[in-house]
């Protein structure tokens, strides 16, 4: 599958996201300005660095390499992270890894050189490190801080009463952001303004629920209110289920789904995070096959021309998939438990 991605799909699209990261890394090396000028069209051009400043640091050494070598190294890191996360969480079963690589979400993320594959792998390993608060925080901080829409994921350790893990992760995330604001060209307030302008402009272009509601005629405030209400309902349902059964997996999945529901800008490759939920739930391989099939209906990889105009008329399929996935996750977790004292004692089939 990796060979197919390299030979067939990578040539269909430029690695636009990676190009932005490498350009920003080169700007740091040469002492140039990293961010676009606030208030200009460059903010939402798709070719400007709009991430927290610390996110550019790992790309500085990659920018020192040739473009071809830097791209190959980053692809290897992302693909290896996805395969490793799937293989470890699936207890060595190779089928989930193959099927996750088959999803259009993963292929698109690898085509673009996006952070999404790394975020998916990071979420899986954050789950595995939940019993080690300090290590948990050291991994959760960069995962959440580089994509702030993942902040609702921290609701999981809070509601699960993992207070040390929640506190350490919150402090580490804020510290990482503060370091970026302190040593970067933008402070916290100007950066939030930059994100606000970006979200307001790109909400209609993505697959997010807020964008879909605004496209249906709702004002921005009303659309955000509906998304918040739905997110609160998802978390409340997950918390009730956790209190009744002790099954913590549903809280983790709820955090992922709420993150996807609340982000004003939701690109298709963000939905690779749903695979992290399936891995944590020990879902049967058929669920991964269903996710792979649905992903191609929602948004094929770049350069693949599939006529899905009928499906596109339905609306923001990515948002509705996130909602449906939350219900499936809750239903799966509500099956007769093979958990005891918060620990899994049998692999659900």
PLY file of the C-alpha trace (Angstrom):
ply
format ascii 1.0
element vertex 349
property float x
property float y
property float z
element edge 348
property int vertex1
property int vertex2
end_header
0.00 0.00 0.00
2.88 2.35 0.71
4.29 1.57 -2.71
0.92 2.38 -4.29
0.77 5.69 -2.43
4.31 6.63 -3.51
3.96 5.51 -7.13
0.32 6.34 -7.86
-0.90 9.07 -5.53
2.03 11.27 -4.54
2.68 12.37 -8.15
-0.94 13.58 -8.42
-0.43 16.52 -6.08
2.23 18.83 -4.77
2.99 18.62 -1.06
1.43 22.02 -0.39
1.37 21.84 3.40
4.93 20.57 3.64
6.00 23.33 1.27
4.58 25.87 3.73
6.44 24.24 6.64
9.74 24.05 4.77
9.39 27.65 3.60
8.81 28.73 7.20
11.79 26.67 8.37
13.96 28.33 5.71
12.69 31.74 6.84
13.83 30.97 10.38
17.26 29.93 9.12
17.67 33.18 7.19
16.11 35.44 9.82
13.04 36.30 7.74
9.45 36.84 8.86
7.52 33.57 9.22
3.91 34.76 9.39
1.88 36.55 6.71
0.94 40.14 7.37
-2.34 40.20 9.38
-5.28 41.54 7.43
-3.89 40.65 4.00
-5.16 37.93 1.64
-1.92 36.02 2.28
-3.41 34.91 5.62
-5.90 32.61 3.89
-4.03 31.99 0.65
-3.13 28.44 1.70
0.57 29.15 1.17
1.35 30.91 4.46
2.46 29.56 7.82
-0.40 30.06 10.31
0.53 27.57 13.03
1.85 28.33 16.54
5.47 29.39 16.25
6.93 26.34 18.00
5.53 24.15 15.18
8.17 25.52 12.81
11.12 24.36 14.92
11.11 20.68 13.77
11.10 21.86 10.15
14.24 23.97 10.48
16.59 20.97 10.06
14.38 19.60 7.26
14.58 22.96 5.48
18.37 22.66 5.51
18.11 19.55 3.33
17.35 19.52 -0.37
13.60 19.79 -1.10
13.43 16.23 -2.44
15.26 14.75 0.54
13.29 16.81 3.06
10.03 15.68 1.47
11.12 12.02 1.49
12.20 12.18 5.13
8.93 13.77 6.23
6.87 11.24 4.26
8.79 8.39 5.90
8.21 9.86 9.36
4.45 10.33 8.79
3.86 6.96 7.16
5.94 5.20 9.80
4.03 6.94 12.59
0.66 5.83 11.17
1.80 2.23 10.67
3.44 2.09 14.08
0.39 3.46 15.89
-1.93 1.02 14.13
0.33 -1.97 14.62
0.95 -1.30 18.31
-2.65 -0.51 19.26
-3.99 -3.44 17.19
-1.67 -5.86 19.03
0.27 -6.72 15.90
-2.73 -7.27 13.61
-1.64 -5.77 10.25
-5.15 -5.31 8.82
-5.99 -2.00 10.57
-2.69 -0.48 9.40
-3.33 -1.51 5.78
-6.92 -0.23 5.86
-5.99 3.07 7.50
-3.41 3.58 4.73
-6.22 2.87 2.23
-8.40 5.71 3.50
-8.54 8.81 1.33
-7.97 10.82 4.53
-4.54 9.24 5.07
-3.57 9.37 1.40
-4.51 13.05 1.17
-2.57 13.86 4.33
0.51 12.11 2.97
0.10 13.77 -0.43
-0.03 17.25 1.08
2.63 16.67 3.71
0.05 17.62 6.35
0.36 17.13 10.09
-2.80 15.01 10.28
-1.08 11.59 10.08
1.21 12.61 12.93
-1.73 13.89 14.96
-3.55 10.58 14.52
-0.50 8.63 15.66
0.05 11.08 18.50
-3.52 10.64 19.71
-3.11 6.85 19.79
0.12 7.02 21.77
-1.35 9.63 24.12
-4.04 7.06 24.92
-1.44 4.38 25.55
0.49 6.65 27.93
-2.54 7.67 30.00
-1.21 5.89 33.12
2.04 7.90 33.05
0.99 11.53 33.66
4.31 13.23 32.97
5.10 11.33 29.76
1.45 11.70 28.76
1.79 15.48 29.09
5.05 15.65 27.12
3.36 13.99 24.15
-0.08 15.57 24.51
1.33 19.11 24.59
2.77 19.23 21.03
-0.15 17.22 19.62
-2.71 19.69 20.98
-0.71 22.90 20.73
0.20 22.54 17.04
-3.49 22.10 16.15
-5.53 23.98 18.74
-8.81 22.46 17.57
-7.70 19.31 19.45
-7.98 21.09 22.82
-11.31 19.30 23.61
-9.31 16.08 23.76
-8.22 17.22 27.23
-11.81 16.80 28.39
-11.15 13.06 28.38
-8.58 12.91 31.25
-10.55 15.55 33.17
-13.85 13.63 33.02
-12.04 10.35 33.66
-10.63 11.89 36.87
-7.08 11.62 35.70
-6.42 14.95 37.32
-2.62 14.71 37.35
-2.51 13.85 33.66
-4.95 16.68 32.87
-2.99 19.21 34.95
0.40 18.25 33.53
-0.91 18.23 29.96
-2.62 21.61 30.37
0.49 23.20 31.88
2.77 21.68 29.24
0.50 22.83 26.39
0.29 26.37 27.72
4.05 26.45 28.34
4.78 25.33 24.79
2.49 27.98 23.36
3.98 30.62 25.67
7.48 29.74 24.49
6.39 30.25 20.91
4.75 33.57 21.69
7.79 34.72 23.68
10.41 33.87 21.05
8.29 34.23 17.93
7.27 37.32 15.96
3.61 37.24 17.10
2.21 37.48 20.60
-0.87 35.62 21.83
-3.43 38.31 20.93
-2.18 39.00 17.36
-1.96 35.26 16.72
-5.53 34.69 17.89
-6.65 37.47 15.56
-4.81 35.72 12.74
-6.60 32.45 13.51
-9.95 34.20 13.77
-9.54 35.79 10.34
-8.44 32.47 8.86
-11.37 30.56 10.37
-13.96 33.13 9.27
-12.71 33.00 5.69
-12.15 29.24 5.28
-15.15 27.87 7.21
-17.23 27.64 4.03
-14.52 25.78 2.12
-14.03 22.86 4.49
-16.17 19.96 5.70
-16.92 21.31 9.17
-20.30 21.49 10.86
-19.98 25.23 11.52
-19.28 25.87 7.84
-22.22 23.68 6.83
-24.58 25.55 9.14
-23.35 28.90 7.87
-23.83 27.65 4.32
-27.41 26.77 5.25
-28.04 30.40 6.17
-27.24 30.59 9.89
-25.25 33.50 11.23
-21.75 32.74 12.47
-22.74 33.09 16.13
-25.77 30.85 15.72
-23.76 28.19 13.87
-21.14 28.17 16.60
-23.87 27.94 19.24
-25.41 24.89 17.57
-22.00 23.21 17.31
-21.29 23.96 20.98
-24.64 22.54 22.05
-24.06 19.37 20.07
-20.53 19.04 21.44
-21.83 19.45 25.00
-24.44 16.75 24.36
-21.77 14.37 23.07
-19.57 14.94 26.12
-22.50 14.62 28.52
-23.57 11.32 26.95
-20.01 10.03 27.08
-19.64 11.05 30.72
-22.88 9.33 31.71
-21.77 6.18 29.97
-18.39 6.33 31.70
-19.97 6.82 35.11
-22.24 3.83 34.52
-19.69 1.41 33.07
-16.20 2.67 33.85
-15.33 2.38 30.15
-12.88 5.22 29.50
-12.60 4.62 25.77
-15.84 6.44 25.09
-14.47 9.62 26.69
-11.41 9.51 24.46
-13.58 9.03 21.37
-15.91 11.82 22.47
-12.93 14.17 22.78
-11.91 13.39 19.21
-15.42 13.82 17.83
-16.00 17.09 19.70
-12.72 18.42 18.31
-13.94 17.71 14.78
-17.36 19.23 15.47
-16.03 22.49 16.90
-13.21 23.31 14.51
-14.29 26.13 12.17
-12.00 24.73 9.46
-12.23 20.99 8.85
-10.30 19.56 5.92
-10.89 15.98 4.85
-7.53 14.69 6.03
-8.39 15.75 9.61
-10.86 12.86 9.62
-7.99 10.39 9.90
-8.43 11.05 13.62
-11.52 8.83 13.49
-9.16 5.91 12.89
-7.55 6.64 16.26
-10.97 6.17 17.89
-11.49 2.85 16.12
-8.06 1.65 17.24
-8.72 2.57 20.87
-12.08 0.80 20.72
-10.42 -2.39 19.39
-12.93 -2.23 16.56
-13.17 -5.18 14.16
-11.22 -4.79 10.93
-14.54 -4.47 9.08
-15.05 -1.06 10.71
-11.75 0.12 9.26
-12.82 -1.19 5.85
-16.07 0.78 6.15
-14.15 3.94 7.10
-11.86 3.47 4.10
-14.81 3.07 1.72
-16.66 6.09 3.14
-13.55 8.24 2.98
-13.43 7.91 -0.80
-17.07 9.01 -1.07
-16.49 12.03 1.16
-13.32 13.39 -0.43
-11.08 11.37 -2.78
-7.33 12.03 -2.68
-6.01 15.01 -4.58
-5.88 14.44 -8.31
-8.43 11.60 -8.25
-11.48 12.65 -10.26
-14.60 10.88 -8.96
-18.02 12.33 -9.72
-19.73 12.60 -6.31
-21.82 15.66 -7.05
-24.95 13.90 -5.79
-23.29 13.24 -2.45
-21.90 16.76 -2.30
-25.43 18.14 -2.49
-26.18 16.52 0.85
-23.89 18.99 2.55
-20.82 18.77 4.71
-20.40 15.01 4.76
-17.32 15.21 6.92
-19.26 16.73 9.78
-22.07 14.21 9.50
-19.58 11.37 9.39
-18.08 12.66 12.64
-21.52 12.70 14.26
-22.35 9.20 12.98
-18.97 7.94 14.13
-19.65 9.25 17.62
-22.89 7.28 17.79
-21.19 4.14 16.49
-18.39 4.52 18.99
-20.83 4.93 21.86
-22.88 1.97 20.68
-19.81 -0.21 20.36
-18.51 0.79 23.79
-21.96 0.10 25.28
-21.76 -3.59 24.41
-21.23 -6.06 27.27
-18.03 -4.94 28.91
-14.82 -6.82 28.93
-13.38 -4.28 31.32
-12.75 -4.53 35.02
-11.70 -1.63 37.21
-11.08 0.58 34.18
-8.72 -1.99 32.62
-9.39 -4.10 29.56
-9.37 -7.78 30.39
-10.55 -9.19 27.07
-10.26 -8.04 23.49
-13.75 -7.25 22.09
-14.50 -8.89 18.76
0 1
1 2
2 3
3 4
4 5
5 6
6 7
7 8
8 9
9 10
10 11
11 12
12 13
13 14
14 15
15 16
16 17
17 18
18 19
19 20
20 21
21 22
22 23
23 24
24 25
25 26
26 27
27 28
28 29
29 30
30 31
31 32
32 33
33 34
34 35
35 36
36 37
37 38
38 39
39 40
40 41
41 42
42 43
43 44
44 45
45 46
46 47
47 48
48 49
49 50
50 51
51 52
52 53
53 54
54 55
55 56
56 57
57 58
58 59
59 60
60 61
61 62
62 63
63 64
64 65
65 66
66 67
67 68
68 69
69 70
70 71
71 72
72 73
73 74
74 75
75 76
76 77
77 78
78 79
79 80
80 81
81 82
82 83
83 84
84 85
85 86
86 87
87 88
88 89
89 90
90 91
91 92
92 93
93 94
94 95
95 96
96 97
97 98
98 99
99 100
100 101
101 102
102 103
103 104
104 105
105 106
106 107
107 108
108 109
109 110
110 111
111 112
112 113
113 114
114 115
115 116
116 117
117 118
118 119
119 120
120 121
121 122
122 123
123 124
124 125
125 126
126 127
127 128
128 129
129 130
130 131
131 132
132 133
133 134
134 135
135 136
136 137
137 138
138 139
139 140
140 141
141 142
142 143
143 144
144 145
145 146
146 147
147 148
148 149
149 150
150 151
151 152
152 153
153 154
154 155
155 156
156 157
157 158
158 159
159 160
160 161
161 162
162 163
163 164
164 165
165 166
166 167
167 168
168 169
169 170
170 171
171 172
172 173
173 174
174 175
175 176
176 177
177 178
178 179
179 180
180 181
181 182
182 183
183 184
184 185
185 186
186 187
187 188
188 189
189 190
190 191
191 192
192 193
193 194
194 195
195 196
196 197
197 198
198 199
199 200
200 201
201 202
202 203
203 204
204 205
205 206
206 207
207 208
208 209
209 210
210 211
211 212
212 213
213 214
214 215
215 216
216 217
217 218
218 219
219 220
220 221
221 222
222 223
223 224
224 225
225 226
226 227
227 228
228 229
229 230
230 231
231 232
232 233
233 234
234 235
235 236
236 237
237 238
238 239
239 240
240 241
241 242
242 243
243 244
244 245
245 246
246 247
247 248
248 249
249 250
250 251
251 252
252 253
253 254
254 255
255 256
256 257
257 258
258 259
259 260
260 261
261 262
262 263
263 264
264 265
265 266
266 267
267 268
268 269
269 270
270 271
271 272
272 273
273 274
274 275
275 276
276 277
277 278
278 279
279 280
280 281
281 282
282 283
283 284
284 285
285 286
286 287
287 288
288 289
289 290
290 291
291 292
292 293
293 294
294 295
295 296
296 297
297 298
298 299
299 300
300 301
301 302
302 303
303 304
304 305
305 306
306 307
307 308
308 309
309 310
310 311
311 312
312 313
313 314
314 315
315 316
316 317
317 318
318 319
319 320
320 321
321 322
322 323
323 324
324 325
325 326
326 327
327 328
328 329
329 330
330 331
331 332
332 333
333 334
334 335
335 336
336 337
337 338
338 339
339 340
340 341
341 342
342 343
343 344
344 345
345 346
346 347
347 348
